[in-house]
Amino acid sequence: MYLTSDKKKEFFAKHGKGESDTGTAEGQIALFSFRIAHLTEHLKKNRKDYSTQRALISLVGKRRRLLDYLKDRDIERYRAIIKELNLRK
């Protein structure tokens, strides 16, 4: 599997407050970005996999909502995560 529990802990330790704190917006955005990149590569090879395409669109929406939330609450944290993950905007 491409996303193990150790990999998740690594994301939350690096982008969140700690390994066990999975609720921070930054950690969730980083995890969603990793999953989006993985699904995008999968769809490049399998164009007609519509269920994966739908899951990808859903993940992009979730990440967008979290980014909007973070932008409204704390603009500095928003700018930091955008710069750190090299996301557009």
PDB file of N, CA, C and O in Angstrom:
ATOM      1  N   MET A   1       0.844  -1.173   0.000  1.00  0.00           N
ATOM      2  CA  MET A   1       0.000   0.000   0.000  1.00  0.00           C
ATOM      3  C   MET A   1       0.895   1.243   0.000  1.00  0.00           C
ATOM      4  O   MET A   1       1.960   1.245   0.616  1.00  0.00           O
ATOM      5  N   TYR A   2       0.477   2.252  -0.662  1.00  0.00           N
ATOM      6  CA  TYR A   2       1.291   3.443  -0.831  1.00  0.00           C
ATOM      7  C   TYR A   2       1.294   4.347   0.401  1.00  0.00           C
ATOM      8  O   TYR A   2       2.197   5.168   0.560  1.00  0.00           O
ATOM      9  N   LEU A   3       0.305   4.208   1.265  1.00  0.00           N
ATOM     10  CA  LEU A   3       0.207   5.091   2.427  1.00  0.00           C
ATOM     11  C   LEU A   3       0.118   4.240   3.692  1.00  0.00           C
ATOM     12  O   LEU A   3      -0.949   3.737   4.043  1.00  0.00           O
ATOM     13  N   THR A   4       1.242   4.090   4.362  1.00  0.00           N
ATOM     14  CA  THR A   4       1.286   3.290   5.583  1.00  0.00           C
ATOM     15  C   THR A   4       1.085   4.193   6.793  1.00  0.00           C
ATOM     16  O   THR A   4       1.095   5.419   6.678  1.00  0.00           O
ATOM     17  N   SER A   5       0.906   3.585   7.930  1.00  0.00           N
ATOM     18  CA  SER A   5       0.706   4.371   9.150  1.00  0.00           C
ATOM     19  C   SER A   5       1.970   5.143   9.513  1.00  0.00           C
ATOM     20  O   SER A   5       1.896   6.237  10.074  1.00  0.00           O
ATOM     21  N   ASP A   6       3.128   4.573   9.194  1.00  0.00           N
ATOM     22  CA  ASP A   6       4.374   5.291   9.457  1.00  0.00           C
ATOM     23  C   ASP A   6       4.479   6.543   8.587  1.00  0.00           C
ATOM     24  O   ASP A   6       4.951   7.586   9.039  1.00  0.00           O
ATOM     25  N   LYS A   7       4.037   6.428   7.342  1.00  0.00           N
ATOM     26  CA  LYS A   7       4.058   7.569   6.425  1.00  0.00           C
ATOM     27  C   LYS A   7       3.113   8.672   6.930  1.00  0.00           C
ATOM     28  O   LYS A   7       3.439   9.857   6.868  1.00  0.00           O
ATOM     29  N   LYS A   8       1.943   8.265   7.427  1.00  0.00           N
ATOM     30  CA  LYS A   8       0.995   9.237   7.974  1.00  0.00           C
ATOM     31  C   LYS A   8       1.582   9.950   9.187  1.00  0.00           C
ATOM     32  O   LYS A   8       1.472  11.170   9.313  1.00  0.00           O
ATOM     33  N   LYS A   9       2.206   9.181  10.078  1.00  0.00           N
ATOM     34  CA  LYS A   9       2.820   9.784  11.263  1.00  0.00           C
ATOM     35  C   LYS A   9       3.897  10.777  10.860  1.00  0.00           C
ATOM     36  O   LYS A   9       4.057  11.822  11.490  1.00  0.00           O
ATOM     37  N   GLU A  10       4.632  10.447   9.811  1.00  0.00           N
ATOM     38  CA  GLU A  10       5.674  11.343   9.315  1.00  0.00           C
ATOM     39  C   GLU A  10       5.078  12.669   8.829  1.00  0.00           C
ATOM     40  O   GLU A  10       5.621  13.738   9.109  1.00  0.00           O
ATOM     41  N   PHE A  11       3.956  12.593   8.100  1.00  0.00           N
ATOM     42  CA  PHE A  11       3.293  13.808   7.623  1.00  0.00           C
ATOM     43  C   PHE A  11       2.819  14.671   8.782  1.00  0.00           C
ATOM     44  O   PHE A  11       3.028  15.884   8.788  1.00  0.00           O
ATOM     45  N   PHE A  12       2.183  14.046   9.759  1.00  0.00           N
ATOM     46  CA  PHE A  12       1.646  14.806  10.888  1.00  0.00           C
ATOM     47  C   PHE A  12       2.754  15.342  11.785  1.00  0.00           C
ATOM     48  O   PHE A  12       2.598  16.408  12.381  1.00  0.00           O
ATOM     49  N   ALA A  13       3.869  14.625  11.893  1.00  0.00           N
ATOM     50  CA  ALA A  13       4.991  15.124  12.681  1.00  0.00           C
ATOM     51  C   ALA A  13       5.640  16.323  11.995  1.00  0.00           C
ATOM     52  O   ALA A  13       6.036  17.283  12.656  1.00  0.00           O
ATOM     53  N   LYS A  14       5.747  16.264  10.681  1.00  0.00           N
ATOM     54  CA  LYS A  14       6.415  17.333   9.939  1.00  0.00           C
ATOM     55  C   LYS A  14       5.537  18.581   9.796  1.00  0.00           C
ATOM     56  O   LYS A  14       6.018  19.703   9.955  1.00  0.00           O
ATOM     57  N   HIS A  15       4.254  18.384   9.497  1.00  0.00           N
ATOM     58  CA  HIS A  15       3.382  19.511   9.191  1.00  0.00           C
ATOM     59  C   HIS A  15       2.434  19.882  10.328  1.00  0.00           C
ATOM     60  O   HIS A  15       1.942  21.010  10.376  1.00  0.00           O
ATOM     61  N   GLY A  16       2.175  18.956  11.237  1.00  0.00           N
ATOM     62  CA  GLY A  16       1.250  19.240  12.326  1.00  0.00           C
ATOM     63  C   GLY A  16       1.985  19.571  13.603  1.00  0.00           C
ATOM     64  O   GLY A  16       3.144  19.988  13.582  1.00  0.00           O
ATOM     65  N   LYS A  17       1.302  19.382  14.711  1.00  0.00           N
ATOM     66  CA  LYS A  17       1.900  19.682  16.013  1.00  0.00           C
ATOM     67  C   LYS A  17       2.679  18.492  16.568  1.00  0.00           C
ATOM     68  O   LYS A  17       3.571  18.664  17.399  1.00  0.00           O
ATOM     69  N   GLY A  18       2.344  17.290  16.111  1.00  0.00           N
ATOM     70  CA  GLY A  18       3.029  16.094  16.580  1.00  0.00           C
ATOM     71  C   GLY A  18       2.511  14.886  15.833  1.00  0.00           C
ATOM     72  O   GLY A  18       1.590  14.994  15.024  1.00  0.00           O
ATOM     73  N   GLU A  19       3.111  13.719  16.107  1.00  0.00           N
ATOM     74  CA  GLU A  19       2.722  12.492  15.410  1.00  0.00           C
ATOM     75  C   GLU A  19       1.280  12.108  15.663  1.00  0.00           C
ATOM     76  O   GLU A  19       0.575  11.673  14.752  1.00  0.00           O
ATOM     77  N   SER A  20       0.843  12.269  16.897  1.00  0.00           N
ATOM     78  CA  SER A  20      -0.497  11.796  17.256  1.00  0.00           C
ATOM     79  C   SER A  20      -1.584  12.837  17.021  1.00  0.00           C
ATOM     80  O   SER A  20      -2.769  12.522  17.137  1.00  0.00           O
ATOM     81  N   ASP A  21      -1.207  14.068  16.696  1.00  0.00           N
ATOM     82  CA  ASP A  21      -2.182  15.132  16.479  1.00  0.00           C
ATOM     83  C   ASP A  21      -2.588  15.145  15.013  1.00  0.00           C
ATOM     84  O   ASP A  21      -1.969  15.823  14.193  1.00  0.00           O
ATOM     85  N   THR A  22      -3.630  14.394  14.690  1.00  0.00           N
ATOM     86  CA  THR A  22      -4.060  14.256  13.301  1.00  0.00           C
ATOM     87  C   THR A  22      -5.125  15.269  12.909  1.00  0.00           C
ATOM     88  O   THR A  22      -5.620  15.234  11.782  1.00  0.00           O
ATOM     89  N   GLY A  23      -5.482  16.157  13.802  1.00  0.00           N
ATOM     90  CA  GLY A  23      -6.568  17.075  13.538  1.00  0.00           C
ATOM     91  C   GLY A  23      -6.158  18.428  12.995  1.00  0.00           C
ATOM     92  O   GLY A  23      -7.018  19.220  12.611  1.00  0.00           O
ATOM     93  N   THR A  24      -4.863  18.714  12.954  1.00  0.00           N
ATOM     94  CA  THR A  24      -4.446  20.023  12.471  1.00  0.00           C
ATOM     95  C   THR A  24      -4.710  20.145  10.979  1.00  0.00           C
ATOM     96  O   THR A  24      -4.573  19.183  10.224  1.00  0.00           O
ATOM     97  N   ALA A  25      -5.087  21.330  10.579  1.00  0.00           N
ATOM     98  CA  ALA A  25      -5.405  21.569   9.166  1.00  0.00           C
ATOM     99  C   ALA A  25      -4.172  21.374   8.291  1.00  0.00           C
ATOM    100  O   ALA A  25      -4.276  20.849   7.183  1.00  0.00           O
ATOM    101  N   GLU A  26      -3.011  21.792   8.778  1.00  0.00           N
ATOM    102  CA  GLU A  26      -1.789  21.666   7.989  1.00  0.00           C
ATOM    103  C   GLU A  26      -1.448  20.204   7.711  1.00  0.00           C
ATOM    104  O   GLU A  26      -1.074  19.850   6.593  1.00  0.00           O
ATOM    105  N   GLY A  27      -1.578  19.361   8.729  1.00  0.00           N
ATOM    106  CA  GLY A  27      -1.300  17.937   8.552  1.00  0.00           C
ATOM    107  C   GLY A  27      -2.259  17.289   7.581  1.00  0.00           C
ATOM    108  O   GLY A  27      -1.853  16.493   6.734  1.00  0.00           O
ATOM    109  N   GLN A  28      -3.537  17.627   7.700  1.00  0.00           N
ATOM    110  CA  GLN A  28      -4.524  17.061   6.794  1.00  0.00           C
ATOM    111  C   GLN A  28      -4.307  17.537   5.365  1.00  0.00           C
ATOM    112  O   GLN A  28      -4.465  16.757   4.426  1.00  0.00           O
ATOM    113  N   ILE A  29      -3.950  18.799   5.185  1.00  0.00           N
ATOM    114  CA  ILE A  29      -3.694  19.326   3.847  1.00  0.00           C
ATOM    115  C   ILE A  29      -2.494  18.622   3.222  1.00  0.00           C
ATOM    116  O   ILE A  29      -2.515  18.292   2.036  1.00  0.00           O
ATOM    117  N   ALA A  30      -1.451  18.390   4.012  1.00  0.00           N
ATOM    118  CA  ALA A  30      -0.272  17.691   3.507  1.00  0.00           C
ATOM    119  C   ALA A  30      -0.618  16.259   3.108  1.00  0.00           C
ATOM    120  O   ALA A  30      -0.158  15.768   2.077  1.00  0.00           O
ATOM    121  N   LEU A  31      -1.425  15.596   3.924  1.00  0.00           N
ATOM    122  CA  LEU A  31      -1.832  14.225   3.608  1.00  0.00           C
ATOM    123  C   LEU A  31      -2.694  14.180   2.356  1.00  0.00           C
ATOM    124  O   LEU A  31      -2.513  13.308   1.505  1.00  0.00           O
ATOM    125  N   PHE A  32      -3.631  15.114   2.239  1.00  0.00           N
ATOM    126  CA  PHE A  32      -4.467  15.178   1.038  1.00  0.00           C
ATOM    127  C   PHE A  32      -3.627  15.462  -0.199  1.00  0.00           C
ATOM    128  O   PHE A  32      -3.889  14.907  -1.265  1.00  0.00           O
ATOM    129  N   SER A  33      -2.625  16.316  -0.070  1.00  0.00           N
ATOM    130  CA  SER A  33      -1.770  16.636  -1.212  1.00  0.00           C
ATOM    131  C   SER A  33      -0.999  15.408  -1.680  1.00  0.00           C
ATOM    132  O   SER A  33      -0.846  15.185  -2.881  1.00  0.00           O
ATOM    133  N   PHE A  34      -0.514  14.613  -0.732  1.00  0.00           N
ATOM    134  CA  PHE A  34       0.186  13.372  -1.085  1.00  0.00           C
ATOM    135  C   PHE A  34      -0.749  12.411  -1.804  1.00  0.00           C
ATOM    136  O   PHE A  34      -0.378  11.819  -2.818  1.00  0.00           O
ATOM    137  N   ARG A  35      -1.964  12.256  -1.280  1.00  0.00           N
ATOM    138  CA  ARG A  35      -2.930  11.351  -1.907  1.00  0.00           C
ATOM    139  C   ARG A  35      -3.353  11.840  -3.283  1.00  0.00           C
ATOM    140  O   ARG A  35      -3.543  11.038  -4.198  1.00  0.00           O
ATOM    141  N   ILE A  36      -3.502  13.164  -3.437  1.00  0.00           N
ATOM    142  CA  ILE A  36      -3.870  13.739  -4.729  1.00  0.00           C
ATOM    143  C   ILE A  36      -2.779  13.461  -5.761  1.00  0.00           C
ATOM    144  O   ILE A  36      -3.075  13.107  -6.902  1.00  0.00           O
ATOM    145  N   ALA A  37      -1.523  13.620  -5.359  1.00  0.00           N
ATOM    146  CA  ALA A  37      -0.414  13.348  -6.277  1.00  0.00           C
ATOM    147  C   ALA A  37      -0.396  11.879  -6.692  1.00  0.00           C
ATOM    148  O   ALA A  37      -0.148  11.560  -7.855  1.00  0.00           O
ATOM    149  N   HIS A  38      -0.662  10.988  -5.737  1.00  0.00           N
ATOM    150  CA  HIS A  38      -0.680   9.559  -6.048  1.00  0.00           C
ATOM    151  C   HIS A  38      -1.818   9.210  -7.017  1.00  0.00           C
ATOM    152  O   HIS A  38      -1.612   8.477  -7.984  1.00  0.00           O
ATOM    153  N   LEU A  39      -2.998   9.729  -6.755  1.00  0.00           N
ATOM    154  CA  LEU A  39      -4.139   9.444  -7.625  1.00  0.00           C
ATOM    155  C   LEU A  39      -3.967  10.064  -9.008  1.00  0.00           C
ATOM    156  O   LEU A  39      -4.430   9.501  -9.999  1.00  0.00           O
ATOM    157  N   THR A  40      -3.315  11.202  -9.083  1.00  0.00           N
ATOM    158  CA  THR A  40      -3.063  11.833 -10.372  1.00  0.00           C
ATOM    159  C   THR A  40      -2.153  10.954 -11.223  1.00  0.00           C
ATOM    160  O   THR A  40      -2.391  10.778 -12.418  1.00  0.00           O
ATOM    161  N   GLU A  41      -1.113  10.405 -10.606  1.00  0.00           N
ATOM    162  CA  GLU A  41      -0.225   9.497 -11.341  1.00  0.00           C
ATOM    163  C   GLU A  41      -0.971   8.247 -11.793  1.00  0.00           C
ATOM    164  O   GLU A  41      -0.750   7.758 -12.901  1.00  0.00           O
ATOM    165  N   HIS A  42      -1.848   7.732 -10.946  1.00  0.00           N
ATOM    166  CA  HIS A  42      -2.641   6.564 -11.302  1.00  0.00           C
ATOM    167  C   HIS A  42      -3.543   6.859 -12.506  1.00  0.00           C
ATOM    168  O   HIS A  42      -3.676   6.033 -13.408  1.00  0.00           O
ATOM    169  N   LEU A  43      -4.151   8.031 -12.508  1.00  0.00           N
ATOM    170  CA  LEU A  43      -5.059   8.386 -13.598  1.00  0.00           C
ATOM    171  C   LEU A  43      -4.322   8.670 -14.906  1.00  0.00           C
ATOM    172  O   LEU A  43      -4.917   8.565 -15.979  1.00  0.00           O
ATOM    173  N   LYS A  44      -3.054   9.025 -14.837  1.00  0.00           N
ATOM    174  CA  LYS A  44      -2.285   9.202 -16.066  1.00  0.00           C
ATOM    175  C   LYS A  44      -2.115   7.874 -16.793  1.00  0.00           C
ATOM    176  O   LYS A  44      -2.066   7.835 -18.022  1.00  0.00           O
ATOM    177  N   LYS A  45      -2.026   6.784 -16.027  1.00  0.00           N
ATOM    178  CA  LYS A  45      -1.873   5.454 -16.610  1.00  0.00           C
ATOM    179  C   LYS A  45      -3.216   4.809 -16.943  1.00  0.00           C
ATOM    180  O   LYS A  45      -3.318   4.031 -17.891  1.00  0.00           O
ATOM    181  N   ASN A  46      -4.247   5.136 -16.161  1.00  0.00           N
ATOM    182  CA  ASN A  46      -5.560   4.502 -16.299  1.00  0.00           C
ATOM    183  C   ASN A  46      -6.617   5.579 -16.535  1.00  0.00           C
ATOM    184  O   ASN A  46      -7.315   5.992 -15.608  1.00  0.00           O
ATOM    185  N   ARG A  47      -6.724   6.020 -17.762  1.00  0.00           N
ATOM    186  CA  ARG A  47      -7.588   7.152 -18.088  1.00  0.00           C
ATOM    187  C   ARG A  47      -9.063   6.901 -17.773  1.00  0.00           C
ATOM    188  O   ARG A  47      -9.783   7.826 -17.398  1.00  0.00           O
ATOM    189  N   LYS A  48      -9.507   5.670 -17.921  1.00  0.00           N
ATOM    190  CA  LYS A  48     -10.939   5.386 -17.811  1.00  0.00           C
ATOM    191  C   LYS A  48     -11.372   4.919 -16.425  1.00  0.00           C
ATOM    192  O   LYS A  48     -12.473   4.390 -16.272  1.00  0.00           O
ATOM    193  N   ASP A  49     -10.545   5.101 -15.435  1.00  0.00           N
ATOM    194  CA  ASP A  49     -10.883   4.715 -14.068  1.00  0.00           C
ATOM    195  C   ASP A  49     -11.699   5.840 -13.438  1.00  0.00           C
ATOM    196  O   ASP A  49     -11.159   6.724 -12.774  1.00  0.00           O
ATOM    197  N   TYR A  50     -12.996   5.786 -13.659  1.00  0.00           N
ATOM    198  CA  TYR A  50     -13.866   6.889 -13.261  1.00  0.00           C
ATOM    199  C   TYR A  50     -14.102   6.965 -11.764  1.00  0.00           C
ATOM    200  O   TYR A  50     -14.351   8.050 -11.237  1.00  0.00           O
ATOM    201  N   SER A  51     -14.030   5.837 -11.065  1.00  0.00           N
ATOM    202  CA  SER A  51     -14.203   5.891  -9.615  1.00  0.00           C
ATOM    203  C   SER A  51     -13.017   6.586  -8.956  1.00  0.00           C
ATOM    204  O   SER A  51     -13.189   7.323  -7.985  1.00  0.00           O
ATOM    205  N   THR A  52     -11.831   6.356  -9.472  1.00  0.00           N
ATOM    206  CA  THR A  52     -10.658   7.058  -8.961  1.00  0.00           C
ATOM    207  C   THR A  52     -10.732   8.531  -9.307  1.00  0.00           C
ATOM    208  O   THR A  52     -10.327   9.381  -8.513  1.00  0.00           O
ATOM    209  N   GLN A  53     -11.242   8.834 -10.479  1.00  0.00           N
ATOM    210  CA  GLN A  53     -11.389  10.228 -10.887  1.00  0.00           C
ATOM    211  C   GLN A  53     -12.331  10.969  -9.948  1.00  0.00           C
ATOM    212  O   GLN A  53     -12.086  12.117  -9.579  1.00  0.00           O
ATOM    213  N   ARG A  54     -13.402  10.302  -9.573  1.00  0.00           N
ATOM    214  CA  ARG A  54     -14.361  10.916  -8.657  1.00  0.00           C
ATOM    215  C   ARG A  54     -13.738  11.112  -7.276  1.00  0.00           C
ATOM    216  O   ARG A  54     -13.950  12.142  -6.636  1.00  0.00           O
ATOM    217  N   ALA A  55     -12.968  10.119  -6.815  1.00  0.00           N
ATOM    218  CA  ALA A  55     -12.292  10.239  -5.523  1.00  0.00           C
ATOM    219  C   ALA A  55     -11.280  11.387  -5.538  1.00  0.00           C
ATOM    220  O   ALA A  55     -11.127  12.099  -4.546  1.00  0.00           O
ATOM    221  N   LEU A  56     -10.597  11.560  -6.657  1.00  0.00           N
ATOM    222  CA  LEU A  56      -9.636  12.647  -6.788  1.00  0.00           C
ATOM    223  C   LEU A  56     -10.321  14.008  -6.706  1.00  0.00           C
ATOM    224  O   LEU A  56      -9.830  14.912  -6.030  1.00  0.00           O
ATOM    225  N   ILE A  57     -11.432  14.151  -7.379  1.00  0.00           N
ATOM    226  CA  ILE A  57     -12.179  15.409  -7.345  1.00  0.00           C
ATOM    227  C   ILE A  57     -12.667  15.697  -5.926  1.00  0.00           C
ATOM    228  O   ILE A  57     -12.652  16.843  -5.477  1.00  0.00           O
ATOM    229  N   SER A  58     -13.095  14.658  -5.231  1.00  0.00           N
ATOM    230  CA  SER A  58     -13.543  14.816  -3.851  1.00  0.00           C
ATOM    231  C   SER A  58     -12.398  15.270  -2.942  1.00  0.00           C
ATOM    232  O   SER A  58     -12.584  16.148  -2.100  1.00  0.00           O
ATOM    233  N   LEU A  59     -11.223  14.676  -3.112  1.00  0.00           N
ATOM    234  CA  LEU A  59     -10.066  15.056  -2.295  1.00  0.00           C
ATOM    235  C   LEU A  59      -9.631  16.486  -2.569  1.00  0.00           C
ATOM    236  O   LEU A  59      -9.267  17.218  -1.648  1.00  0.00           O
ATOM    237  N   VAL A  60      -9.668  16.883  -3.833  1.00  0.00           N
ATOM    238  CA  VAL A  60      -9.299  18.260  -4.165  1.00  0.00           C
ATOM    239  C   VAL A  60     -10.266  19.231  -3.495  1.00  0.00           C
ATOM    240  O   VAL A  60      -9.851  20.281  -3.004  1.00  0.00           O
ATOM    241  N   GLY A  61     -11.544  18.888  -3.473  1.00  0.00           N
ATOM    242  CA  GLY A  61     -12.541  19.727  -2.806  1.00  0.00           C
ATOM    243  C   GLY A  61     -12.315  19.816  -1.312  1.00  0.00           C
ATOM    244  O   GLY A  61     -12.434  20.892  -0.727  1.00  0.00           O
ATOM    245  N   LYS A  62     -11.986  18.688  -0.684  1.00  0.00           N
ATOM    246  CA  LYS A  62     -11.712  18.688   0.752  1.00  0.00           C
ATOM    247  C   LYS A  62     -10.501  19.551   1.081  1.00  0.00           C
ATOM    248  O   LYS A  62     -10.516  20.327   2.036  1.00  0.00           O
ATOM    249  N   ARG A  63      -9.440  19.401   0.264  1.00  0.00           N
ATOM    250  CA  ARG A  63      -8.244  20.208   0.497  1.00  0.00           C
ATOM    251  C   ARG A  63      -8.543  21.692   0.313  1.00  0.00           C
ATOM    252  O   ARG A  63      -8.058  22.526   1.078  1.00  0.00           O
ATOM    253  N   ARG A  64      -9.349  22.022  -0.709  1.00  0.00           N
ATOM    254  CA  ARG A  64      -9.700  23.418  -0.973  1.00  0.00           C
ATOM    255  C   ARG A  64     -10.480  24.011   0.202  1.00  0.00           C
ATOM    256  O   ARG A  64     -10.237  25.152   0.596  1.00  0.00           O
ATOM    257  N   ARG A  65     -11.429  23.227   0.768  1.00  0.00           N
ATOM    258  CA  ARG A  65     -12.201  23.706   1.908  1.00  0.00           C
ATOM    259  C   ARG A  65     -11.316  23.929   3.133  1.00  0.00           C
ATOM    260  O   ARG A  65     -11.491  24.908   3.859  1.00  0.00           O
ATOM    261  N   LEU A  66     -10.357  23.013   3.364  1.00  0.00           N
ATOM    262  CA  LEU A  66      -9.440  23.190   4.488  1.00  0.00           C
ATOM    263  C   LEU A  66      -8.552  24.413   4.281  1.00  0.00           C
ATOM    264  O   LEU A  66      -8.283  25.153   5.227  1.00  0.00           O
ATOM    265  N   LEU A  67      -8.100  24.627   3.056  1.00  0.00           N
ATOM    266  CA  LEU A  67      -7.280  25.803   2.779  1.00  0.00           C
ATOM    267  C   LEU A  67      -8.082  27.086   2.970  1.00  0.00           C
ATOM    268  O   LEU A  67      -7.563  28.067   3.502  1.00  0.00           O
ATOM    269  N   ASP A  68      -9.334  27.086   2.545  1.00  0.00           N
ATOM    270  CA  ASP A  68     -10.186  28.254   2.749  1.00  0.00           C
ATOM    271  C   ASP A  68     -10.413  28.518   4.234  1.00  0.00           C
ATOM    272  O   ASP A  68     -10.398  29.668   4.675  1.00  0.00           O
ATOM    273  N   TYR A  69     -10.620  27.456   5.000  1.00  0.00           N
ATOM    274  CA  TYR A  69     -10.791  27.578   6.454  1.00  0.00           C
ATOM    275  C   TYR A  69      -9.551  28.199   7.078  1.00  0.00           C
ATOM    276  O   TYR A  69      -9.639  29.124   7.886  1.00  0.00           O
ATOM    277  N   LEU A  70      -8.398  27.675   6.692  1.00  0.00           N
ATOM    278  CA  LEU A  70      -7.142  28.172   7.248  1.00  0.00           C
ATOM    279  C   LEU A  70      -6.895  29.619   6.840  1.00  0.00           C
ATOM    280  O   LEU A  70      -6.363  30.405   7.624  1.00  0.00           O
ATOM    281  N   LYS A  71      -7.275  29.968   5.628  1.00  0.00           N
ATOM    282  CA  LYS A  71      -7.107  31.338   5.142  1.00  0.00           C
ATOM    283  C   LYS A  71      -7.962  32.311   5.953  1.00  0.00           C
ATOM    284  O   LYS A  71      -7.522  33.419   6.258  1.00  0.00           O
ATOM    285  N   ASP A  72      -9.181  31.900   6.301  1.00  0.00           N
ATOM    286  CA  ASP A  72     -10.067  32.751   7.087  1.00  0.00           C
ATOM    287  C   ASP A  72      -9.605  32.879   8.539  1.00  0.00           C
ATOM    288  O   ASP A  72      -9.734  33.945   9.140  1.00  0.00           O
ATOM    289  N   ARG A  73      -9.066  31.793   9.104  1.00  0.00           N
ATOM    290  CA  ARG A  73      -8.698  31.778  10.523  1.00  0.00           C
ATOM    291  C   ARG A  73      -7.332  32.409  10.797  1.00  0.00           C
ATOM    292  O   ARG A  73      -7.185  33.242  11.692  1.00  0.00           O
ATOM    293  N   ASP A  74      -6.332  31.994  10.007  1.00  0.00           N
ATOM    294  CA  ASP A  74      -4.961  32.447  10.270  1.00  0.00           C
ATOM    295  C   ASP A  74      -4.207  32.514   8.950  1.00  0.00           C
ATOM    296  O   ASP A  74      -3.755  31.490   8.436  1.00  0.00           O
ATOM    297  N   ILE A  75      -4.072  33.706   8.405  1.00  0.00           N
ATOM    298  CA  ILE A  75      -3.492  33.891   7.076  1.00  0.00           C
ATOM    299  C   ILE A  75      -2.009  33.506   7.049  1.00  0.00           C
ATOM    300  O   ILE A  75      -1.503  33.072   6.014  1.00  0.00           O
ATOM    301  N   GLU A  76      -1.313  33.659   8.171  1.00  0.00           N
ATOM    302  CA  GLU A  76       0.112  33.309   8.204  1.00  0.00           C
ATOM    303  C   GLU A  76       0.314  31.801   8.084  1.00  0.00           C
ATOM    304  O   GLU A  76       1.200  31.350   7.359  1.00  0.00           O
ATOM    305  N   ARG A  77      -0.498  31.026   8.786  1.00  0.00           N
ATOM    306  CA  ARG A  77      -0.410  29.568   8.667  1.00  0.00           C
ATOM    307  C   ARG A  77      -0.768  29.127   7.257  1.00  0.00           C
ATOM    308  O   ARG A  77      -0.165  28.195   6.723  1.00  0.00           O
ATOM    309  N   TYR A  78      -1.745  29.791   6.652  1.00  0.00           N
ATOM    310  CA  TYR A  78      -2.148  29.498   5.281  1.00  0.00           C
ATOM    311  C   TYR A  78      -0.982  29.735   4.317  1.00  0.00           C
ATOM    312  O   TYR A  78      -0.684  28.888   3.474  1.00  0.00           O
ATOM    313  N   ARG A  79      -0.331  30.880   4.445  1.00  0.00           N
ATOM    314  CA  ARG A  79       0.792  31.198   3.556  1.00  0.00           C
ATOM    315  C   ARG A  79       1.955  30.238   3.761  1.00  0.00           C
ATOM    316  O   ARG A  79       2.644  29.873   2.810  1.00  0.00           O
ATOM    317  N   ALA A  80       2.165  29.836   4.999  1.00  0.00           N
ATOM    318  CA  ALA A  80       3.265  28.914   5.293  1.00  0.00           C
ATOM    319  C   ALA A  80       3.029  27.549   4.655  1.00  0.00           C
ATOM    320  O   ALA A  80       3.947  26.969   4.075  1.00  0.00           O
ATOM    321  N   ILE A  81       1.814  27.037   4.757  1.00  0.00           N
ATOM    322  CA  ILE A  81       1.538  25.705   4.197  1.00  0.00           C
ATOM    323  C   ILE A  81       1.538  25.737   2.677  1.00  0.00           C
ATOM    324  O   ILE A  81       1.954  24.773   2.035  1.00  0.00           O
ATOM    325  N   ILE A  82       1.077  26.834   2.100  1.00  0.00           N
ATOM    326  CA  ILE A  82       1.110  26.971   0.639  1.00  0.00           C
ATOM    327  C   ILE A  82       2.548  26.969   0.133  1.00  0.00           C
ATOM    328  O   ILE A  82       2.871  26.325  -0.865  1.00  0.00           O
ATOM    329  N   LYS A  83       3.400  27.703   0.840  1.00  0.00           N
ATOM    330  CA  LYS A  83       4.802  27.799   0.434  1.00  0.00           C
ATOM    331  C   LYS A  83       5.525  26.472   0.663  1.00  0.00           C
ATOM    332  O   LYS A  83       6.343  26.054  -0.156  1.00  0.00           O
ATOM    333  N   GLU A  84       5.221  25.824   1.766  1.00  0.00           N
ATOM    334  CA  GLU A  84       5.904  24.578   2.122  1.00  0.00           C
ATOM    335  C   GLU A  84       5.546  23.439   1.169  1.00  0.00           C
ATOM    336  O   GLU A  84       6.409  22.635   0.815  1.00  0.00           O
ATOM    337  N   LEU A  85       4.303  23.365   0.760  1.00  0.00           N
ATOM    338  CA  LEU A  85       3.862  22.271  -0.113  1.00  0.00           C
ATOM    339  C   LEU A  85       3.929  22.625  -1.602  1.00  0.00           C
ATOM    340  O   LEU A  85       3.598  21.802  -2.457  1.00  0.00           O
ATOM    341  N   ASN A  86       4.358  23.852  -1.904  1.00  0.00           N
ATOM    342  CA  ASN A  86       4.432  24.324  -3.288  1.00  0.00           C
ATOM    343  C   ASN A  86       3.106  24.218  -4.019  1.00  0.00           C
ATOM    344  O   ASN A  86       3.044  23.776  -5.166  1.00  0.00           O
ATOM    345  N   LEU A  87       2.047  24.630  -3.338  1.00  0.00           N
ATOM    346  CA  LEU A  87       0.734  24.665  -3.958  1.00  0.00           C
ATOM    347  C   LEU A  87       0.569  25.989  -4.664  1.00  0.00           C
ATOM    348  O   LEU A  87       1.188  26.986  -4.294  1.00  0.00           O
ATOM    349  N   ARG A  88      -0.253  25.993  -5.666  1.00  0.00           N
ATOM    350  CA  ARG A  88      -0.492  27.247  -6.388  1.00  0.00           C
ATOM    351  C   ARG A  88      -1.273  28.194  -5.504  1.00  0.00           C
ATOM    352  O   ARG A  88      -1.848  27.784  -4.496  1.00  0.00           O
ATOM    353  N   LYS A  89      -1.294  29.445  -5.877  1.00  0.00           N
ATOM    354  CA  LYS A  89      -2.045  30.518  -5.244  1.00  0.00           C
ATOM    355  C   LYS A  89      -1.306  31.228  -4.166  1.00  0.00           C
ATOM    356  O   LYS A  89      -1.841  32.155  -3.559  1.00  0.00           O
TER     357      LYS A  89
END
